[in-house]
């Protein structure tokens, strides 16, 4: 696994400078006026599609079902629905226009891989005050530094609700609303080819700066504490991301429990390998994609209709054990729900001279939440290497779009890593009054690990 070098060579920096310029026009008053009319306040088309298979947006899922008990896990509001279609290698050609390249490759390679497609429900929703902030700032936000920085954002969680460049869609994913803050305990599983796995357990806390009385120049504050396996118990990570990631790159620290030391971690970004996942995922694979977009040229392919994981309440069921979810070659396909949704398609090509293990990344971003739903990731030879699935659901107790977990399939290693599952752990906690920015300092990281 290649680890990012601390500095680029002068030649590499010069070559990167010749990347195509990114359009930087701000939205006009007429475009901003569309928000809340034919578009939602955060930019999704309100109308359904022509054949009705994608319904009109009616506000999303903002209230829990009657049988929901806070703190005990989400209740599936669609538990009685049956698949309207099952796609396998035998019939995938009939549905190719709604499939990604990665999905078709998975269907070809693994006879047990299938896609159960259900009726579409547009459940994604965020609080009205958060959505209104998007419209209020929409005409003021702009790209700078050839698209590598954003200016004009104070509280918006969708800086570019009507995107005109691929990098704007990537920024929308990065800024998207996931709650004001949360604490969750999650499990990750690097899975062997025979389905064996050892859980890596982490407690994770995040504050999003849009929720702070004075947001300042920060984007988010992140820290995580490893609780299993025993070889890494007590180790911890702290990171702070900023809105202008060129002016202020990510600040990160790690806590080494054995040495009882906090260490600055300037390489905790880009292609550095994630801890505890056997080299199957990079730092910037986390959350489907994170960090500065500066090493890729992002092409806006356009909007398409695709089958993507959605309303993954069955996969989040807290009666499930991890052994029920993890199978050889893939997540248990009977637990995964696919629906047809409109997605923005963005293709990122590694800039000449830039340092990364991936040559190209193609992402499919849900129009209603701005979350990456699927990714096809290529090596530098142009061969499909890794396939990402993010199992979206609406945390109606947030309310905030979230996930039941994600999986990244390594086609070359014939292994995969499953991330973000919490079926056997404590239930996620939103909007904690006790979480403070002062908790996200290096000294606090030392106390967290002890």
N, C-alpha and C positions, 0 to 999 in steps of 0.2 A: 504493500500500500504506500503510495507516494504521499509524503507530507510536504505541505507548503513551505517554501523557503522564506526566510524572514524578509528578503528584499529581492526585487527583480533586478536583472542586469540592465545596464543602460540601453543595450540593444533591444531587449524585450520591451522596455518602457517606450522606446521610440516607435517600435512596430505597433504597439497597442494604440499609440496616438493616431495612427492612420485608419482606425476603424471608422465606418460610415457614421456621419452625424445623425443625431436623433432629432426629429421634429419637436419643437418646444413651445408650440402655440398654446396659450391658455384658452379655456372655454369662453365662448361668447355669451352675452346675456340671454340670447335666444336659446342656446344649448342648455344653459343652466335652468331655464324656465321649463324645459321638458321634464326635469326631475319632479316627481309627484304627479305628473300628468300621464304621458304615454310610457314613461319609465318610472320605476320605483325611485325613492329618494336616493338610493345608492346605485342606480343605473341599470337594473335589469328590465327587460321588456315585460310590461304588465300583461299584454295580450298572450294568449296561448298560440300554439302553432296551427298551421292550416288544417291538419286532419284531426285536431283535438287530442292527440296523444300526449301533448304537453298542455296542461290546462292554464287558464289565466291565473295570475298571482292575486291572491285575495287577502294577503297579510301574514301568511305563515302560521306556524303553530306556536302560540304564545301562552297558552293556558294548559296546565297538566290535565290528563284524564281524571275522572272522578275517583278512580281507585289508586291514584298515585300517593305514596307516603314519602314525605321529604326525608332524604338521607338514606333511603333503602333501595335506591336505584330507579332508573326510568322504566315506565310501563309502556309497552308497545301499543300504540293506538291502532295499528294495522295488523294485529296478530291473527285475525281471522281471514286475511286475504291469501289467495293462492296465486302462484305464478301464472302469468298469461302466456309465457313463452319460456322455453329452455333452449339455450344455444350451446351446441357442442361442435366438435370438429366436423361432424357429418353435415350440419346445416348452416355453418357459419357463412358460407358464400352468399346465402340468401339475405343475410343481414349485415354484410360487410360495410355498407355505408354508415352504419351506426356503431361500428367497432373501431378501436384503435389498432395500430400495428402490433402493439404489445399484447393486447387481448387475443388477437388472432394467432400470434406466435405461441402464447400459452396454451391455447386450444389445440394447436398442432402438436406441441411437444408432450403434453401430459394428458393421457386418455381420461384421467379422473377429473380434470378441470372442466367446469361447466359454468354457465351463467344463467341463473334463474331471474327472469325479468318480470317485474310486477308493474301494476298501475302506478303512474307518476303522481306524486303529491309534492307540491312546492311548499315545504314546511319551514324553510329557513326564515328567520326573523331576528331583528335586533330592536332594542328599545327605541321608541319614537324620538326621544331627545338625542340619541346617538345618530339616528338617521338624518334628523334635521340639521345636525352639525355638518354632515357631508354636503348638503345643498348650500348651507351658509358659506362654506369655504371653497366651494367648487370652482368659482371663477377667479380665485386668488392664488391657487396652487400652481406651481410650475416646476418643470424639470430644469436642472442646471448641470454643469459639468458633463455635458454630452449624455444626459440621462442617468448619470450615476448618483445624483443627489436630488432631493426634493426640497423645495422651499415653499413657505406659505401655509404649512400645516400647523394647527394648534390642537384641535380636538377631532378633526376628521379621521374616520377609520376607513375611508375610501377616497384617497386623494384624487383619483382620476375616474369618476363615475361614467364618463363617456370617453373611453380610451382611444387614442389615435396612434399609439406606438406599442410595440410588444413589451417594452420595459415598464410602461405604465401599468399594464396588467399584472406584471410581477410585483410592482410596488403595492398594488391593491391587495394582493395576497399577503404581502408582508405586513401591511397596516391593518388588515381586516379585524373586525370586532370579534372577540372571543370572551367577552366579559370584562369587567373592570379589573379584577384580579382573581386568581384562584390558587388553590392548593390541591394537589392530587398525588396519589401513589400509583405508579404504573409499573407494568412488567414488560420486559423485552426478551425476545427469544431468538438467538441465533440457532437456526434449526438445521440439523444434519440431514443428509439425503435419505436416511431411513426414518426421519421424523423425531429423532431424539433431541431433547433440548434441556438446558439448565436456565431457569429464570434469572434475569438480572432485574432486581427490584430497586426503584428509585422513588424518593419523595421529591416532588417538584413544586416550586412556587414561582409565580409570575405576577408582576404589577405592570399594567399598561399605562403609559403616562397620560393618555387622554383623560383618565379618571382622576388625575391629581388636581388639587386647587390651582397649582401653577405648573403646567406641563413642561415648560422649559424646552431644552433641545433633545431630551431623551425620547426614545421610542418605547423601550421596555426594559424591565429589570428582571433577571432570571437567576435562579439558583436551584441546585439539585443535590440531594444527599443519597449516596448509594447504601442500601440496606441489605443486599445479598447479590452474589454469593459471598462467603466469608472472606475470600481473598481480596475483596475491595470494600468491605464494610467500613463506613466512616469516611471514605473519600468523598469529596464534594467539589462542585464547580459553581462559579459565579460569573455572570456575564452581563454587560450593559451595552445595549445597542442604541444608536443615535439616529435622529431623522436625517441629518446630513452625514452619510457614512464615508464621504471623502474627507470632509473637514475633521470629523471625529470617528475614526475607525473603531470597531468593537474593542471594548476593554474586557479582559477576562483573567480569571485567577483559578487555580486549582488548590485543593487542600490535600496533602499527602498524609494520611492517617498514621503511617508507620514512622515518618520523620517528624510528624506534628508540625508541619511547615505549610504556610500559604505561599504559593509560587505564582508569579505573573505568567500568563499563558498567551503570548502574542500570536501563537500559531493555532489557536482554537477557532478555526474558521476554514472556509473553502474545502479543500480536499483532504484535510487531516482526518484520520479515521476516528470514528466514534468509539468511546470506551465500552468494552464489554460485548461487542457484536461481531467479533472474529473477522474484522476487516470487510464486512459485507455492506457497509454504509459509511458515507462521509459525514463530516460535521454539517455541511450545507444540505444534506439530504433530510436532516431532521425537520419535522413539521412540513414535509414534502419539499420545501425549499426555504432557506433562510440566509440572511446576510446580504452583503453588498452584491449587486448584479454586475459589477464592473468587468468581469473577466469574459463575459459573453456578449455577442451581438444578438439582440432579441427581436425577432421578426414577428409581427402580428399577422398570423395566417388568416384569422377571421373567426366568425362565430359559426358553430356547427351543432348538430343534434347528435348526441352519443348516449350509449348505455353506460352509466357510471354507478358505482356503489352509492346508495342513498337510503335514508331512513333505516339505518342499520341497527334498529332496536333489538332485533333477535340476537345479533352478535354481541350486544352489550348486556344481555340477560345475566344477572348476577347469580342465577342458579347454575350457570355453566362453570365447569372447571377448565383450566387451560388445556388439559389433555383432550377436552372435547373440541377445542378450537384448532389446535395444531395437528396437522397431518403431514405425511411425506409429500413434498413438492408444492403444497399449497395450504392456505387456510381452508378449513372445512367448507366446501362450496354450498352445502345445504343451509349454512348459517348466513350466507351473503345475499343481500338483496340488491338487484340492479334496477334502475329506472331510466327512462329516456329524459334527458335534460338538455337545455342549451348550454354550451360551454364555449368560452373563448379559448382558441388554440394559439399557443405561442411557441415558437421554435428558437432556442438559444444555441448559437454556434460559437465555439471557443475562439476568441480573438487570436490572431497571429502573435506569437510570442508570449501569450498568457499561460499561466501555470495551472493545470488541473488534469485529473485523470479522465474526465469525460470530454469527448469531442463535441457532442451535441446532446441537448435535452429538449424534449417536446412535452409541453404541459397542457393539460385540459382543465380549465378553471371554471367552476360552477358560477353562472351569472348571478344567482340569487345570494350567494354568500361570499364570493370572491376567494373561495378556498380551492387549492389544487385538489382535484378529484382523482387524477390519473397522470402518470408520467412514463414516457418511453425514453430511456437513457442509453446513449450510444458511446462506444469507445472511440479512440482516435483513428481507427481503421474504417469507421462508418458502420460497424456491426452492432446490432442491438445487444446490449449487455444486461441492463437491469430494467425491470418493469415494476412500477410503483402503483399501489392501490391504496386509497385513503377512504375509510369506511365512515362516511358522513352520517350524522344524525343531528336533530335539533334538541339541544339541552333546554327544554321548555321551562325548567326551573331556574335558568340563568336570567332572562332568556338569552341564549347565544348559540350560534352554530358550533358544533363540536364534532368529535369523532368517537367511534367505539374502539378504534385502533387503526393500524395501517400495516401493510406488508410490502416489502421490497424483495423481488425475486431476482436472484442472480442466475441468469441463464447459462453463463459459462461455468460457474462453480456447481450448478445444479443444487443450490441451496437457497435459503431465504432467511430474512430477519423479520420477525413480527414485532411491532412496537406500539406502545401507548395503551395496552389493555389493562383494565382494572377490575375484571370480574371477581377476582378473589381478594381484592384489597379494599381499603376504605373508600367510601363514595366521595366523589369530587365535592369540594366546598368552594362556592362562589362568593365574591364581594365581601371578603373578610375585613372587618374593621381593625383587626389586630396587625395586619401586614403593613409595614411602613418602609419607606425608601431607605431609612437608616439600617434596615435589616440586610440590605444588599451592598455591604461594604466588606473589604477584605477581613477586618477584625471579626465581623459577625460570622464570616465563613469559618474561621477557626473554632468559634464557639459552637457552630452548627455541627461540626464534625466530631466534637468531643462527647 
